[in-house]
Amino acid sequence: MIRLWKLEVHDLAVTKLKSFRPHDRSDLQALCDRGLLNAQKLREALHLAFPFRSPKPGDEDDDPDNPDWTKVSKHFKRSNAI
């Protein structure tokens, strides 16, 4: 038997935010443009995915495990998602 899993759209957005590569940013913009993201649900999904995550002094700017969440937040505010 094959079981297929489909990520809920807010969980998908969290994975895109984690990677935050150019094509992920494009995908996030498309999700926002289509009105598929709810600000509160996205905040909850982010909190559940990264409850203990915070950047540390000395982390590299381009470290994929340390995205600049301030830029992410500003992007979504512009997109009216948050």
MOPAC internal coordinates of N, CA, C and O (Angstrom, degrees):
PM7 1SCF
backbone

  N    0.0000 0     0.00 0     0.00 0    0    0    0
  C    1.4304 1     0.00 0     0.00 0    1    0    0
  C    1.5379 1   109.03 1     0.00 0    2    1    0
  O    1.2310 1   120.62 1   -43.09 1    3    2    1
  N    1.3028 1   116.42 1   136.91 1    3    2    1
  C    1.4671 1   122.36 1   177.44 1    5    3    2
  C    1.5204 1   108.27 1  -104.34 1    6    5    3
  O    1.2310 1   121.15 1   -50.90 1    7    6    5
  N    1.3123 1   115.41 1   129.10 1    7    6    5
  C    1.4646 1   120.08 1   175.99 1    9    7    6
  C    1.5101 1   108.62 1  -111.90 1   10    9    7
  O    1.2310 1   120.67 1   -51.77 1   11   10    9
  N    1.2882 1   116.33 1   128.23 1   11   10    9
  C    1.4553 1   121.52 1   178.18 1   13   11   10
  C    1.5203 1   109.10 1  -106.69 1   14   13   11
  O    1.2310 1   121.28 1   -39.84 1   15   14   13
  N    1.2955 1   115.16 1   140.16 1   15   14   13
  C    1.4490 1   121.11 1   177.79 1   17   15   14
  C    1.5142 1   109.25 1  -116.89 1   18   17   15
  O    1.2310 1   121.01 1   -39.54 1   19   18   17
  N    1.2822 1   115.67 1   140.46 1   19   18   17
  C    1.4584 1   121.36 1   177.60 1   21   19   18
  C    1.5296 1   107.41 1  -122.97 1   22   21   19
  O    1.2310 1   120.96 1   -55.65 1   23   22   21
  N    1.3131 1   115.76 1   124.35 1   23   22   21
  C    1.4607 1   119.42 1   177.91 1   25   23   22
  C    1.5175 1   110.24 1   -67.75 1   26   25   23
  O    1.2310 1   121.10 1   -40.17 1   27   26   25
  N    1.3061 1   115.49 1   139.83 1   27   26   25
  C    1.4532 1   120.95 1   170.95 1   29   27   26
  C    1.5290 1   106.75 1   -65.63 1   30   29   27
  O    1.2310 1   119.38 1   -33.40 1   31   30   29
  N    1.3143 1   118.78 1   146.60 1   31   30   29
  C    1.4660 1   122.44 1  -170.30 1   33   31   30
  C    1.5321 1   112.65 1   -57.41 1   34   33   31
  O    1.2310 1   119.63 1   144.18 1   35   34   33
  N    1.3362 1   118.32 1   -35.82 1   35   34   33
  C    1.4622 1   119.94 1   179.72 1   37   35   34
  C    1.5268 1   111.33 1   -72.59 1   38   37   35
  O    1.2310 1   120.55 1   145.22 1   39   38   37
  N    1.3241 1   116.55 1   -34.78 1   39   38   37
  C    1.4649 1   119.76 1   174.98 1   41   39   38
  C    1.5249 1   110.44 1   -67.80 1   42   41   39
  O    1.2310 1   120.44 1   142.40 1   43   42   41
  N    1.3221 1   116.76 1   -37.60 1   43   42   41
  C    1.4677 1   120.86 1   175.09 1   45   43   42
  C    1.5239 1   109.90 1   -60.82 1   46   45   43
  O    1.2310 1   120.56 1   135.41 1   47   46   45
  N    1.3278 1   116.53 1   -44.59 1   47   46   45
  C    1.4693 1   120.79 1   179.68 1   49   47   46
  C    1.5264 1   110.63 1   -60.90 1   50   49   47
  O    1.2310 1   120.06 1   141.37 1   51   50   49
  N    1.3255 1   117.49 1   -38.63 1   51   50   49
  C    1.4701 1   121.09 1   178.59 1   53   51   50
  C    1.5189 1   110.28 1   -62.27 1   54   53   51
  O    1.2310 1   119.98 1   138.02 1   55   54   53
  N    1.3406 1   117.64 1   -41.98 1   55   54   53
  C    1.4653 1   119.32 1   179.12 1   57   55   54
  C    1.5227 1   110.33 1   -65.18 1   58   57   55
  O    1.2310 1   120.57 1   143.81 1   59   58   57
  N    1.3280 1   116.52 1   -36.19 1   59   58   57
  C    1.4704 1   120.71 1   177.68 1   61   59   58
  C    1.5269 1   110.52 1   -67.37 1   62   61   59
  O    1.2310 1   120.45 1   141.45 1   63   62   61
  N    1.3316 1   116.74 1   -38.55 1   63   62   61
  C    1.4592 1   120.35 1   177.91 1   65   63   62
  C    1.5225 1   111.25 1   -66.85 1   66   65   63
  O    1.2310 1   120.40 1   144.14 1   67   66   65
  N    1.3278 1   116.84 1   -35.86 1   67   66   65
  C    1.4641 1   120.95 1   179.29 1   69   67   66
  C    1.5213 1   110.84 1   -62.38 1   70   69   67
  O    1.2310 1   120.63 1   134.24 1   71   70   69
  N    1.3286 1   116.40 1   -45.76 1   71   70   69
  C    1.4771 1   120.23 1  -179.46 1   73   71   70
  C    1.5148 1   110.90 1   -77.44 1   74   73   71
  O    1.2310 1   120.70 1   131.26 1   75   74   73
  N    1.3139 1   116.26 1   -48.74 1   75   74   73
  C    1.4713 1   125.34 1   177.69 1   77   75   74
  C    1.5310 1   114.03 1    52.02 1   78   77   75
  O    1.2310 1   120.88 1  -144.98 1   79   78   77
  N    1.3388 1   115.93 1    35.02 1   79   78   77
  C    1.4631 1   120.97 1   173.94 1   81   79   78
  C    1.5266 1   108.35 1   -77.69 1   82   81   79
  O    1.2310 1   119.59 1   -13.29 1   83   82   81
  N    1.3228 1   118.40 1   166.71 1   83   82   81
  C    1.4699 1   120.27 1  -178.03 1   85   83   82
  C    1.5358 1   113.75 1   -52.24 1   86   85   83
  O    1.2310 1   119.76 1   135.88 1   87   86   85
  N    1.3366 1   118.06 1   -44.12 1   87   86   85
  C    1.4729 1   117.87 1  -179.26 1   89   87   86
  C    1.5222 1   111.43 1   -71.76 1   90   89   87
  O    1.2310 1   120.02 1   153.27 1   91   90   89
  N    1.3362 1   117.57 1   -26.73 1   91   90   89
  C    1.4638 1   120.09 1   175.10 1   93   91   90
  C    1.5234 1   110.05 1   -68.95 1   94   93   91
  O    1.2310 1   120.32 1   138.99 1   95   94   93
  N    1.3251 1   116.99 1   -41.01 1   95   94   93
  C    1.4676 1   120.27 1   177.73 1   97   95   94
  C    1.5190 1   110.32 1   -62.91 1   98   97   95
  O    1.2310 1   120.56 1   141.26 1   99   98   97
  N    1.3123 1   116.54 1   -38.74 1   99   98   97
  C    1.4639 1   120.70 1   177.33 1  101   99   98
  C    1.5263 1   110.81 1   -64.03 1  102  101   99
  O    1.2310 1   120.59 1   137.24 1  103  102  101
  N    1.3316 1   116.47 1   -42.76 1  103  102  101
  C    1.4661 1   120.70 1   177.79 1  105  103  102
  C    1.5300 1   110.88 1   -62.87 1  106  105  103
  O    1.2310 1   120.56 1   138.15 1  107  106  105
  N    1.3287 1   116.54 1   -41.85 1  107  106  105
  C    1.4578 1   120.56 1   178.41 1  109  107  106
  C    1.5285 1   111.35 1   -62.68 1  110  109  107
  O    1.2310 1   120.94 1   139.33 1  111  110  109
  N    1.3152 1   115.80 1   -40.67 1  111  110  109
  C    1.4674 1   119.41 1   178.41 1  113  111  110
  C    1.5221 1   110.08 1   -62.37 1  114  113  111
  O    1.2310 1   120.31 1   139.37 1  115  114  113
  N    1.3307 1   117.01 1   -40.63 1  115  114  113
  C    1.4681 1   121.17 1   178.70 1  117  115  114
  C    1.5277 1   110.96 1   -63.90 1  118  117  115
  O    1.2310 1   120.08 1   138.73 1  119  118  117
  N    1.3338 1   117.45 1   -41.27 1  119  118  117
  C    1.4662 1   120.59 1   177.67 1  121  119  118
  C    1.5269 1   110.83 1   -61.87 1  122  121  119
  O    1.2310 1   120.76 1   138.89 1  123  122  121
  N    1.3221 1   116.16 1   -41.11 1  123  122  121
  C    1.4713 1   120.80 1   178.16 1  125  123  122
  C    1.5218 1   111.08 1   -66.91 1  126  125  123
  O    1.2310 1   120.94 1   133.33 1  127  126  125
  N    1.3173 1   115.81 1   -46.67 1  127  126  125
  C    1.4659 1   120.30 1  -177.90 1  129  127  126
  C    1.5219 1   112.02 1   -60.01 1  130  129  127
  O    1.2310 1   120.61 1   147.26 1  131  130  129
  N    1.3251 1   116.43 1   -32.74 1  131  130  129
  C    1.4703 1   120.85 1  -179.38 1  133  131  130
  C    1.5298 1   112.55 1   -86.47 1  134  133  131
  O    1.2310 1   120.60 1   179.19 1  135  134  133
  N    1.3302 1   116.46 1    -0.81 1  135  134  133
  C    1.4538 1   120.53 1   178.37 1  137  135  134
  C    1.5171 1   114.06 1    69.15 1  138  137  135
  O    1.2310 1   120.51 1  -151.35 1  139  138  137
  N    1.3390 1   116.64 1    28.65 1  139  138  137
  C    1.4617 1   120.92 1  -176.29 1  141  139  138
  C    1.5276 1   113.69 1   -87.05 1  142  141  139
  O    1.2310 1   120.40 1   169.17 1  143  142  141
  N    1.3283 1   116.84 1   -10.83 1  143  142  141
  C    1.4644 1   119.73 1  -176.80 1  145  143  142
  C    1.5220 1   110.49 1  -107.67 1  146  145  143
  O    1.2310 1   121.52 1   -42.28 1  147  146  145
  N    1.3227 1   114.69 1   137.72 1  147  146  145
  C    1.4435 1   122.55 1   175.19 1  149  147  146
  C    1.5281 1   106.31 1  -107.36 1  150  149  147
  O    1.2310 1   120.28 1   -50.62 1  151  150  149
  N    1.3162 1   117.08 1   129.38 1  151  150  149
  C    1.4631 1   121.30 1  -173.89 1  153  151  150
  C    1.5205 1   112.13 1   -56.90 1  154  153  151
  O    1.2310 1   119.66 1   132.29 1  155  154  153
  N    1.3204 1   118.25 1   -47.71 1  155  154  153
  C    1.4639 1   120.55 1  -177.45 1  157  155  154
  C    1.5305 1   111.28 1   -65.53 1  158  157  155
  O    1.2310 1   120.15 1   137.48 1  159  158  157
  N    1.3198 1   117.31 1   -42.52 1  159  158  157
  C    1.4693 1   120.08 1   179.43 1  161  159  158
  C    1.5277 1   110.97 1   -65.04 1  162  161  159
  O    1.2310 1   120.35 1   144.00 1  163  162  161
  N    1.3388 1   116.94 1   -36.00 1  163  162  161
  C    1.4580 1   120.17 1   178.30 1  165  163  162
  C    1.5258 1   110.69 1   -67.32 1  166  165  163
  O    1.2310 1   120.36 1   137.21 1  167  166  165
  N    1.3213 1   116.91 1   -42.79 1  167  166  165
  C    1.4753 1   120.06 1   176.58 1  169  167  166
  C    1.5247 1   110.73 1   -59.08 1  170  169  167
  O    1.2310 1   120.58 1   135.64 1  171  170  169
  N    1.3354 1   116.49 1   -44.36 1  171  170  169
  C    1.4616 1   120.60 1   179.73 1  173  171  170
  C    1.5325 1   111.10 1   -63.15 1  174  173  171
  O    1.2310 1   120.62 1   136.57 1  175  174  173
  N    1.3295 1   116.43 1   -43.43 1  175  174  173
  C    1.4655 1   120.51 1   179.52 1  177  175  174
  C    1.5277 1   110.50 1   -63.42 1  178  177  175
  O    1.2310 1   119.99 1   139.24 1  179  178  177
  N    1.3291 1   117.63 1   -40.76 1  179  178  177
  C    1.4654 1   121.08 1   177.38 1  181  179  178
  C    1.5178 1   110.72 1   -63.62 1  182  181  179
  O    1.2310 1   120.60 1   136.01 1  183  182  181
  N    1.3132 1   116.45 1   -43.99 1  183  182  181
  C    1.4627 1   120.16 1  -179.25 1  185  183  182
  C    1.5285 1   110.71 1   -63.56 1  186  185  183
  O    1.2310 1   120.34 1   137.50 1  187  186  185
  N    1.3239 1   116.95 1   -42.50 1  187  186  185
  C    1.4589 1   120.32 1  -179.64 1  189  187  186
  C    1.5258 1   112.02 1   -68.68 1  190  189  187
  O    1.2310 1   120.37 1   146.38 1  191  190  189
  N    1.3278 1   116.91 1   -33.62 1  191  190  189
  C    1.4679 1   120.31 1  -178.53 1  193  191  190
  C    1.5219 1   112.31 1   -76.80 1  194  193  191
  O    1.2310 1   120.13 1   144.05 1  195  194  193
  N    1.3247 1   117.35 1   -35.95 1  195  194  193
  C    1.4648 1   121.51 1  -175.29 1  197  195  194
  C    1.5323 1   110.99 1  -131.78 1  198  197  195
  O    1.2310 1   119.59 1  -119.79 1  199  198  197
  N    1.3356 1   118.38 1    60.21 1  199  198  197
  C    1.4716 1   119.10 1  -174.24 1  201  199  198
  C    1.5271 1   114.26 1   -66.33 1  202  201  199
  O    1.2310 1   119.72 1   154.59 1  203  202  201
  N    1.3248 1   118.13 1   -25.41 1  203  202  201
  C    1.4569 1   120.13 1  -176.01 1  205  203  202
  C    1.5226 1   112.22 1  -114.89 1  206  205  203
  O    1.2310 1   119.83 1  -167.93 1  207  206  205
  N    1.3056 1   117.92 1    12.07 1  207  206  205
  C    1.4630 1   122.64 1  -173.44 1  209  207  206
  C    1.5106 1   111.16 1   -84.56 1  210  209  207
  O    1.2310 1   120.56 1   -53.04 1  211  210  209
  N    1.3111 1   116.54 1   126.96 1  211  210  209
  C    1.4621 1   121.54 1   170.17 1  213  211  210
  C    1.5190 1   107.69 1  -152.24 1  214  213  211
  O    1.2310 1   120.22 1   -40.63 1  215  214  213
  N    1.3340 1   117.19 1   139.37 1  215  214  213
  C    1.4722 1   120.20 1   178.91 1  217  215  214
  C    1.5260 1   110.45 1   -61.38 1  218  217  215
  O    1.2310 1   121.51 1   -32.28 1  219  218  217
  N    1.3065 1   114.72 1   147.72 1  219  218  217
  C    1.4544 1   120.80 1   179.77 1  221  219  218
  C    1.5309 1   109.38 1  -114.64 1  222  221  219
  O    1.2310 1   119.99 1   -31.29 1  223  222  221
  N    1.3241 1   117.62 1   148.71 1  223  222  221
  C    1.4632 1   119.42 1   175.48 1  225  223  222
  C    1.5240 1   109.74 1   -56.02 1  226  225  223
  O    1.2310 1   120.68 1   -45.61 1  227  226  225
  N    1.3049 1   116.31 1   134.39 1  227  226  225
  C    1.4519 1   120.58 1   178.85 1  229  227  226
  C    1.5122 1   113.89 1    96.67 1  230  229  227
  O    1.2310 1   119.70 1   169.46 1  231  230  229
  N    1.3338 1   118.17 1   -10.54 1  231  230  229
  C    1.4589 1   119.57 1   176.35 1  233  231  230
  C    1.5234 1   109.07 1   -64.59 1  234  233  231
  O    1.2310 1   121.33 1   -39.55 1  235  234  233
  N    1.3097 1   115.06 1   140.45 1  235  234  233
  C    1.4587 1   119.77 1   179.19 1  237  235  234
  C    1.5235 1   110.54 1   -70.29 1  238  237  235
  O    1.2310 1   120.53 1   -37.68 1  239  238  237
  N    1.3433 1   116.59 1   142.32 1  239  238  237
  C    1.4663 1   120.78 1   178.95 1  241  239  238
  C    1.5159 1   112.59 1   -62.92 1  242  241  239
  O    1.2310 1   120.25 1   145.80 1  243  242  241
  N    1.3252 1   117.13 1   -34.20 1  243  242  241
  C    1.4609 1   119.61 1  -175.93 1  245  243  242
  C    1.5239 1   112.63 1   -96.32 1  246  245  243
  O    1.2310 1   120.15 1  -168.22 1  247  246  245
  N    1.3205 1   117.32 1    11.78 1  247  246  245
  C    1.4627 1   121.49 1   178.46 1  249  247  246
  C    1.5291 1   108.89 1   -69.12 1  250  249  247
  O    1.2310 1   119.58 1   -60.35 1  251  250  249
  N    1.3521 1   118.42 1   119.65 1  251  250  249
  C    1.4649 1   119.77 1  -178.66 1  253  251  250
  C    1.5212 1   113.38 1   -62.33 1  254  253  251
  O    1.2310 1   119.93 1   161.23 1  255  254  253
  N    1.3329 1   117.73 1   -18.77 1  255  254  253
  C    1.4614 1   120.50 1   177.17 1  257  255  254
  C    1.5218 1   112.18 1   -89.35 1  258  257  255
  O    1.2310 1   120.49 1  -176.57 1  259  258  257
  N    1.3239 1   116.66 1     3.43 1  259  258  257
  C    1.4565 1   120.80 1  -179.97 1  261  259  258
  C    1.5247 1   110.19 1  -135.75 1  262  261  259
  O    1.2310 1   119.99 1  -113.86 1  263  262  261
  N    1.3288 1   117.63 1    66.14 1  263  262  261
  C    1.4635 1   118.43 1   179.32 1  265  263  262
  C    1.5261 1   110.50 1   -67.00 1  266  265  263
  O    1.2310 1   120.44 1   -26.19 1  267  266  265
  N    1.3063 1   116.76 1   153.81 1  267  266  265
  C    1.4628 1   121.50 1   178.86 1  269  267  266
  C    1.5291 1   107.67 1   -81.65 1  270  269  267
  O    1.2310 1   120.19 1   -85.25 1  271  270  269
  N    1.3272 1   117.24 1    94.75 1  271  270  269
  C    1.4613 1   121.64 1  -174.71 1  273  271  270
  C    1.5226 1   111.70 1   -65.15 1  274  273  271
  O    1.2310 1   119.38 1   155.81 1  275  274  273
  N    1.3349 1   118.79 1   -24.19 1  275  274  273
  C    1.4586 1   119.26 1   178.32 1  277  275  274
  C    1.5176 1   109.79 1   -66.67 1  278  277  275
  O    1.2310 1   120.01 1   141.64 1  279  278  277
  N    1.3353 1   117.59 1   -38.36 1  279  278  277
  C    1.4682 1   120.36 1   177.14 1  281  279  278
  C    1.5169 1   110.39 1   -68.29 1  282  281  279
  O    1.2310 1   120.31 1   141.17 1  283  282  281
  N    1.3179 1   117.00 1   -38.83 1  283  282  281
  C    1.4606 1   120.96 1   178.62 1  285  283  282
  C    1.5149 1   109.49 1   -61.82 1  286  285  283
  O    1.2310 1   120.75 1   131.45 1  287  286  285
  N    1.3181 1   116.18 1   -48.55 1  287  286  285
  C    1.4612 1   120.92 1  -179.06 1  289  287  286
  C    1.5284 1   111.12 1   -59.49 1  290  289  287
  O    1.2310 1   120.05 1   135.59 1  291  290  289
  N    1.3297 1   117.51 1   -44.41 1  291  290  289
  C    1.4667 1   121.04 1   178.77 1  293  291  290
  C    1.5159 1   110.86 1   -61.88 1  294  293  291
  O    1.2310 1   120.25 1   140.22 1  295  294  293
  N    1.3318 1   117.12 1   -39.78 1  295  294  293
  C    1.4648 1   121.28 1   179.41 1  297  295  294
  C    1.5225 1   110.44 1   -60.70 1  298  297  295
  O    1.2310 1   120.36 1   134.43 1  299  298  297
  N    1.3307 1   116.91 1   -45.57 1  299  298  297
  C    1.4580 1   119.75 1  -178.50 1  301  299  298
  C    1.5113 1   112.07 1   -71.30 1  302  301  299
  O    1.2310 1   120.00 1   147.71 1  303  302  301
  N    1.3201 1   117.60 1   -32.29 1  303  302  301
  C    1.4531 1   119.40 1   176.21 1  305  303  302
  C    1.5183 1   110.06 1   -63.59 1  306  305  303
  O    1.2310 1   120.78 1   140.52 1  307  306  305
  N    1.3353 1   116.11 1   -39.48 1  307  306  305
  C    1.4662 1   119.86 1   176.52 1  309  307  306
  C    1.5156 1   111.05 1   -64.39 1  310  309  307
  O    1.2310 1   120.66 1   148.02 1  311  310  309
  N    1.3249 1   116.34 1   -31.98 1  311  310  309
  C    1.4483 1   121.35 1  -177.38 1  313  311  310
  C    1.5289 1   112.40 1   -88.79 1  314  313  311
  O    1.2310 1   120.45 1  -177.17 1  315  314  313
  N    1.3269 1   116.75 1     2.83 1  315  314  313
  C    1.4598 1   123.14 1  -179.89 1  317  315  314
  C    1.5189 1   113.74 1    63.53 1  318  317  315
  O    1.2310 1   119.73 1  -158.24 1  319  318  317
  N    1.3205 1   118.12 1    21.76 1  319  318  317
  C    1.4623 1   120.19 1   177.62 1  321  319  318
  C    1.5235 1   109.77 1   -85.73 1  322  321  319
  O    1.2310 1   120.34 1   148.61 1  323  322  321
  N    1.3255 1   116.96 1   -31.39 1  323  322  321
  C    1.4713 1   120.27 1   179.83 1  325  323  322
  C    1.5064 1   108.48 1  -120.68 1  326  325  323
  O    1.2310 1   120.10 1   180.00 1  327  326  325

